[in-house]
């Protein structure tokens, strides 16, 4: 850790959104969002390089993405919500 950032407390870590259904306050939009919406918009803005979107290179979106990916990696499984959606989508194709 460098000297310019403040240490992260355990409360701050536990307050970060981890599930797709978690709701948090977006600093840049100034409203409450589902983590799923944040990740979708962040990934689309950056993958498509849409610089006009507030989500393009958003620091909060980047942290949310890293935390979500790290949570999935530490458990060795994808989030249960993702599996549920994948299974539900497979059942609709019949």
N, C-alpha and C positions, 0 to 999 in steps of 0.2 A: 504494500500500500504506500502511495506517495504522501507527502506532507500536505498536499492541497485539498485532499478529500477528507471529510469527517468520517469517523468510524460508524459502521452500521450497527444499530442495536438489534437485539433479538426481536423486539416488538416491531421494528420497521420491517424486518425480514418476514415475520409472520403476517403482516398486514398487506403484503404484496399479493396481487391476484395470481392464482395458480391454476384454477379450473376455468374452463371456457365459460361457465355460467357465473363466474365471479363478477361483481360489479365494482368499479372503482371510479374515482374522479380523474378525468383526463385534464391535465394541466393546460394543454394547448387549445382544447376545444371548450374548456370551462363547463363541462357537463359530465354526468355519470354515463359510463359505457360498460357494456359487457366486454370481458377480455377477448371473447371471440371476435367481436366487431373491431376492436383495436388491432388484433393480430391480422385480420383480413385486410383492413385498410392500410396498415403499415406495410405488409408484404406487397400489396398491389402497388402502392405509391412508389416503393423502392424498386421492385422488380421491373415495373414499367417506366420507371424514371419520370414520374409525373411530379415535377417540381412545384406545380401550382397547388398540390394537396398539402394541407397542414401536416399530414402524416409523413411526408417525405423527409427522411433522415431525422425523424423525431427521436430525441434521446429517451423519452419515457417509453415509447413503443419498442425501442431497441432493448431496453432493460426488461420490459414485459416479455418480449420474445425469448431473450436469454434465460430468464427465470422459468418460463414455461418449458423450454427445451431441457433445461437442467433438471427440472422436477421429473420429467419423463425419463431422462437418462438415469437418474439415481435409482429409480424403481425398476429399471430394466424393462418396462412395459410402457406402451402408449397410454395416455390418459383414458380412463374408463369411458368418458364421454365420447371420445373419438371412436373407440371400438363400437360403442352403442350406435353411433351414427352410421358407421360402415356396415354393420350388420343389418340395420334398418334399411339402408339403401339397397343392399343385396336382396332383401326380401321384397322390395317394391318392383324389381325387374321381372318378376314372374308373370 
